[in-house]
């Protein structure tokens, strides 16, 4: 394929992204508009699916739309359609086009981009675009262009979009010749992530074409220890629970309470299902409850949360590592049982009022399942009301912090003589593939005498080797 000299080519406008708001002014979505000021229908349908079926939050949809804008600009400049995209074209998209465009050139919610007569590229490529073009590496970051991480994200988003076009819209694109296939455990029904071939689970990866284009794909980072700042202090979690208790939807109180006492992941709790609710007077007969939450022993008040792999779950409810497990909870004071009873009564009223049915345990006031953006919003609102605004943030407290807080509390209360056994129990509860993952992630949360604990662990390891 003959490359376009993007520094010299004259154009009749590019694509641009338009924000869509509802009557109240709240953002509800994004549109990709072509240089003729018409929406790109395929992108619109794809983003709508990402929002409704997969539960993508609004900022994620925005990022995807801007990433697809790059791809559609490239096709426009090269007079291509998605059906004509081959390995060679996609390789050039990465190596030639994404490298030279100026990421700082932005026009938000206007038609200025549709009236451009020249592609906004980096100044260093404006005179002799094809001279001494080197592979993308760390040095290119200093030129002001897209970073390696940004390029990889754009390519992954375009890849997922092309897979959607093939699997859902039946567009003929040779994606199997563009991307490599690797065998992994994936949700069989999630056609956007994987597909079935000869009875095997396969998923497409863009790593090989990225490497071929000179983009260095970094390997997975090692296990990092959780920072203390990402764990609730005792008084902080108490204040949070006091405020969430006042939420009109008791489902949120139960939801965050389960996170607090189980160490489960957010998506795992959102994915819990229920199929039979036997009534006894004004309460639910919990012993006969048909749900992923079960009363194992009534006398000891032992409960079990079953984290299950379900092929028909949407992608935002996938279980990490595609492995199910059980989480046991001891409810001595009966708090969990009382909350569950109240939540089930509330759930029944909502579904009856909205004339809906739901297989999911946790539903909102409209009778729809919990989505992650709303959970994060409720978490943020509760933190602010609990006077914990300064503790909000990626390196501070987020909903996932309940998992870290549970784990650190579990470890701090371990009997020194039963450390190894305790870690195995915790590792199983958390769903870690290896006890070493648990150890490396939370080892610094041991008591002050953790050095002695480490020594005892080492001694146990030596004894095991002798056996």
N, C-alpha and C positions, 0 to 999 in steps of 0.2 A: 504493500500500500504506500502511495506517495504522501509524505507528510505535508501538512498545511503549514505555511510560514505565518504563524499566528501574529508575528510582529508587524507584518505588512498587509495582511488580508483586510479588505474592507467589508464591513458587515452592515446588515440592516436590523440591528438590535439583537438583544439576547433575552433569555428567560429571566423572570424575576419572581420573587415569593411575595404573596399577599396574605396578610393576616385576616382571619375571619372572626368576627365578634357577634355575640347575641345582642338582644335589645338592651340589656343592662350594661353593655360595654365589656363584658367578660370574654376573654379569648376562648374560642371553642375549636379552632382548627386553622389549617393553612392550605393555600392553593398555590400550585405552580402554574404561572402564566407564561405563555409563549410570547415571541416578539410581535405577534399580531394581536396581543391582548386577549387571547382566548385561553381558558383553563385547559391544562393537559388532563384529559379525562382518566387515563389509566393511573396516573399518579394520585388523582383525587380518590379513586376507588381503593387504591392500595392504602392510603393514609386512613381512610374511613374504616377499613378492615383492621388496621393496626390499633385504632382507637377503640372500636366496639368489641372486636373479638379477642384481641390480645391485651387490652387495657393499658396501652401506652399513654404516658402522661403528656401534657401539652408541650412541654419543652423538648421532649424526645421527638415528637412529631415535627416540631420546628426544625430540629437538627437534621432529620431525615430529608425534609423538603429541601433545605439548602444544599445538602449533599447531592440529591438528585438533580438539582439545578445545574451543578457542575457537569454532570453526565449528559444532560440534555443540551447544554451549550456546546459540548464537544461534538455531539451528533449533528447539531445544527451546522457547525462550522465545517464538518466533514461530509455534509449531505448524506447522513446515514439515518436509518431507522433501527429500532431495536432488533428487528428480524435480520438485519445485515451485520450485527455485531459478531465478530469472530475473535479468536484468540489474539490475532495480530492487532485488530482495532483496540481491543481492551488493553493490550500491552502498551500501545502508544498512548492511550488515555492516561495511564499511570505514569509512564516514563517521560512523555513529552508534554502533555497538556497540564496535568496537575502540578508538575514541577515549576512551570513558568508563570502561572496565573498569580495575580496579586490578591492575597486573601484579605488585605486591608480595605480593598475597594468594596464598599457596601452601600446599597440603596434600599432602605426599608420601606415597604408598603407604598411604593410609587412606581411610575412607569418610566422613570429615567433610564433604566437598564434596557428597556425595549426600544430605546431610541439611540443607543450607542452606535458609533460607526467604526469603533476599534475595540479589540479585545483588551481588557485591562490586565496587562502583564507586568512582571517585575522589570525595573529599569535596566538591570544587567543584561536582559535578553532583548532589549529594544532595537539594538543595531544589528548584531550578527547572531541571530537566534541559534543557528546550527553549528556554530564554531565552538569546539572544545566542550561539548555537552557531556558532563560526567554523570556517573550513577548517583542516585540520591543517597546521601549519607548525612552524618551529623553536621558536617560543615555547611550544608545547604540551609540549615536552620538559621544561620547568621545572615543569610541574604534577605530575610524577611518573608520567605515563601512559606508554604504549608509545612508543618512539621511531619516527621515520619509517622507519628501517632495519628495525626489528622488524616493523612493520606490513607492509612490502613483503615480508619473508621469509615471514610468515604467509600472505599472499595468494598468493604463489608456491607454497607447499606445498599450500594448498587447491586451487589451480588444477591442479597435477599430480595430485592425488588425484581430482578430478572427471574429468580426462582418462582416468585409469585406469578409473574406473567406466564411462565411455562405451565405451572401446576394448577393455577386457578383460572387464568384467562385463556389457556390453551394457545398461547402465542408460540410460534415455532422459532426457538432460539437454541443454538447448539451449546447449551451451558456445560454439558459434559465434556466439551472440547476446550472450554475456557477455564473451568475450575477443576481442581483435583478432587477425588473422592476418598474419604477415609471411613473405615468401619468403626462406629461407636454405638453406644446405647442411647437411642433417642426415642422420643415419643412417636410411635408409629403413625398416629393420626395427624401429627403436626407436619404438614406437607411443606411448610415454608422453611423448616430447618432440615428435614431429611426426606428421603424417599425409599421405597422398598424395591429391591432388585434381587431376584433369585433367592428370596427368603431371607436376605440379610439387611440389616440396618446400615444405611450409608448416609453420609452428610457431605455437602460440598464445602471445600475450604479454598480461600484465595491466597493462602500463604505461598504456594509455588509460583504463581504468576507475579506476586509482589517481589519475591526474591529475583525472579528473572528480569524484572524491571529495575533492579538495583535498590529496592527498598528493603532495608535490613529489618526483618521481623524478629523482635526480641523474644527470647524464651520466657516461659512462665517464671515469675519471681518465686523465691523460696518462701517458706512459711515465716511470717513476721509475727512477733509478739504483739498482743493487743496493748495499746497504751492505756495508762491509768485514766486519762482524760475521757476515754470512751466508756467508762463504767459509772453507773449511778452511785452516788453516796447514799447511805441509809436514809438520811433525812430528805434527800432529793426524790427518791423513788416513793417515799411515803407521801410527800406533797403532791406528786404526780397522781398517785392513786386516789387521793382525797378529791382532787378536781375531776378526774375522769369518772368518778363515781356519780357525779352530778349531771353527767351527759344525759340528754333526753332519751337517747337510744342506749339501753342497757347492754346491748350487744358489744359496744365499744369497751365498756367496763370489763365484761367477761373476756373479750379478746385480749386486752392488755394484761389482764390478770393471768391468763394462760401463758402469755409470753413470759411473765415474771416468774412463774413457778415451774416452767417446763424447759426453758432454754431452746425452744423450737424456733425455726426460721419463720419470718413473716408469711411467706408464700405457703408454707406447710399448714399454717393455721387457717389461712384464707381458703385453702383447698378442702378443709374438713367437710364431710357430707353427712347427711341425715336422711333416713328413709322410713322410719316408723316411730311415731310418738304416741305410745299408749297412755291414756289418761286415767287417773285415779282421783276422783273428787276434783279439787281445784289444782292438784299437783300432777306432775308427770310421773308415771311409774318408771323411774330411772333404771331399775333392774332389768326391765324389758325393752329399754330404749334401743332402737335400731339405728346405730350411728357409728362414726369412727371413734367416738368417745364412749368408753364402756366402764361400768362398775364391775370390777373384777372380784372384789371381796367386800361384802357389806359390813361385816363385823370390824375389819381393820380399816375400812373406808379407803381401800386401794382402787385407784382409777387408772385406766390405760388409754392413751391417745395413740391410735394407729395411723402412722404416716404411710399412705398407700400410693402405689404407682397406678395411675389410671390413664388408659390410652386416649380417652375422649376429653381429657382436661385441656383447656386452652394453654398456650405457651407460657403465660405469666404465672401458671400454677404448676409448672414442672418441678419435680423433686430433684434437688442437686445430686449428681452422681447417679441418678436414676435408680436409687436403692431405697426401699421402704424400711421402716423400723418401728419399734414400739417405744413410747415414752411413758413411764410409770410415775404416778403422782399419789402421794399420801395426803389425804384431806382430813386430818384429825379433828380440826375445829368445824368442819362442815361448811366452810366458806364457799368452796368451789361448788358443792352440791346446791347450795342455796342460790348462788348466782346462775347456775345452769337452769334451775327450775324457773326463775324469773325471766331469763332470756328466752326460754322456749315458749312461755306464755306470751311474751311480747312479740316473738316471731310469728306465732299463730295469729295474733290480732292483725299484724301488718299484712300478712298474706291474704287473710280473709277480706280485709278492707280494700286491698289493691286487686283482689281477684286474680292472684297469681299463684304459681307453684315454683318451688325452688328445691334443688337437691343439695344446695350448699347450706351449711349450718349458719354462717354469718351473712346476714342480709342488712341492707340499709333501709331507710324509711320508705323507699319506693319499692321494696321487695326484691331488689336486685343484689347480686353478690357483691361482697367487699372488693373494691379495686385498690391497688396500692397507692395511687395519688391521693385518694380520699383518706386512707389510713394515715399517710404522712401529714396531710393537712390537719386532721384531728389531733395528731401527736403534737404538731407545732402550736396549735391553738391552746392545747392543754398545758404545754410547757410555759407559754407566755402567761396564762392565768395563774400558774403555780409560781410565778416570779422566777422562772428559770430561763429567761430569754437569753442571757449571756452564755448559757451552756448549750445553746442550739448550734449545730453546724457539723460539717463532715468530720472534723477532728475532735469533736466534742460528743454531744449526745444526739443520737438518731434512734429510730425505732429498733434497729438491730442491736442497740446497746442493752436491751433487756436480755439478750442471749449472752452477751459478755458479762453482765452483772450476775446472772444466774451461775455462770461457770466460775467466776471468781469467788462468789460466796460458797459454792460447793467445795472448791479447793481449800479455802481458808478454814473450813470446818472438818477437814479430813483428819482422821486419826493417823498420827505419824507412823504407827505400826502397820497401817493398812493403806498406805499411799498407793501402791501399785494396783490393788483391787479397786480402790476408789476411782483412780484414773480410768480404769477399764469400764467401770459403770458410767462415768461421765462421758467418756468417748462414745459409748453406745447410745446414751441419751441424746448427744449432740449430732449423731450420725456421721462422725468422722470415720474415714476409712482406716485410719491407723491411730493407735494410742500415742504415737510420736507426734502426730499433728496436734493432739490435745495438749501434750506436754510442752511442745515448743510455743504454742499459742498462749498458754496461760501459766507457765511455770513461775513467772515472777510474782504471781498472786499468792504464793504460799506464805505461810507464817514467817516471822523473822528468822526462825531457825531452819529456813529452807535448804541451807547448805547441808545440814545433817540429813535432811530428807533426800537430797540428791545423792549423798553418799550411800544411803540405804538402798536407793534405786539401783545404784551401780553394783552393790553387793548382791542384790537379787538377780541382776543380769548375769553375774559371774556364776552364781549357783545354778541358774538355768542352763548355762553352757556346759557345766560339769555333768548335769543330769542327762 
